[in-house]
Structures are given as structure tokens and as C-alpha cells.
């Protein structure tokens, strides 16, 4: 399998993480792949402000849900 430069860069970043953090990133990647449902994901080199706001809001909701579950 031949990897793109972006894929190689991502792999090197994940390998540099502590094992627990790398596991979180890999889990997140699997969740994103599940959301794609087998469709090709169109990647962009940049995110618009709306994309960043939506991602931040989703991350905050997930964090709050996990905090409630931990109590």
C-alpha cells in the first residue's frame, strides 16, 4: 500500500503520541470512518469558521456527556 504524504505525516504524529493518546486518536479515526458509511470523504486543506464552530460544539457536547457519565 502506498501512502500519501498526508497519510505518512499523520502516521508519524500518531506514533509520537503516548500509547493512551494514540489509542484515542485511532478510536476517533474509526468513529469518523463509521460516520462516512463507506462514502468517499472529500478532504480540504482548510476548514471554514462554520466547520470549526461545529467541531468545537460537538467536542464540548461529548466532553460534557462523558463528565456526566463519570459522576
N, C-alpha and C positions, 0 to 999 in steps of 0.2 A: 504494500500500500504506500503510495506516495502522498506525503503531507504537504499542504501549502505552507508558506512562510508564517501565516497567521496561526495555523494549527500547531506548527512547531513551537512558536512563541508561547502559545497557551500551555502546551505540554511542559515547557521548561519552567513556566511560572508555577504551575501546579506541583511539579516535582520539588520546587524550592520551599514549598509550604510545609509546616509541621503536619504529621500524619492526620491528626484530627481535623485540621483546617482543610487539607486536601480532600478528605472524605466529604466534608460539607460542600466543597466546590463540585465534586463529582456527583453528589446527590442532586445538587441544584441543576447541573447539566442534564441529568436524567429526567428531572421534572420538566425542564424546558423541552426536551425531546418528546416526552409524553404529550405535552401541550400541542406540539406541532402535528401530532397524529399522523405521522408518515408523510406530511406535506413538506416540500422544499421550503426552507426558511430563507427569505431574502435578507441578507445581511447588509448593513450600511456602515460606512466608516464613521458616521456620527449620528448622534441622537438629537432630536429636536427637544425643545423645552417641554413640550407636552409628554413626550416619551419619558423623560427624566422624572417629571412630576408623577406620572402613573406608576413608574417603577418604585419611586420613593414611597408613595402611598401604599402600594402593595406590600413592600417590605415592612413598613410600620404596622400594617394590619397583622401580618404574620408574626411579627415580634410580640405584639400585644396579645395575640391568641396564645402564643407559646408561654408568655408570662402568666396568663390566666390558668393555663393547664398545669403549670408548675406549682401553683398555690394549693 
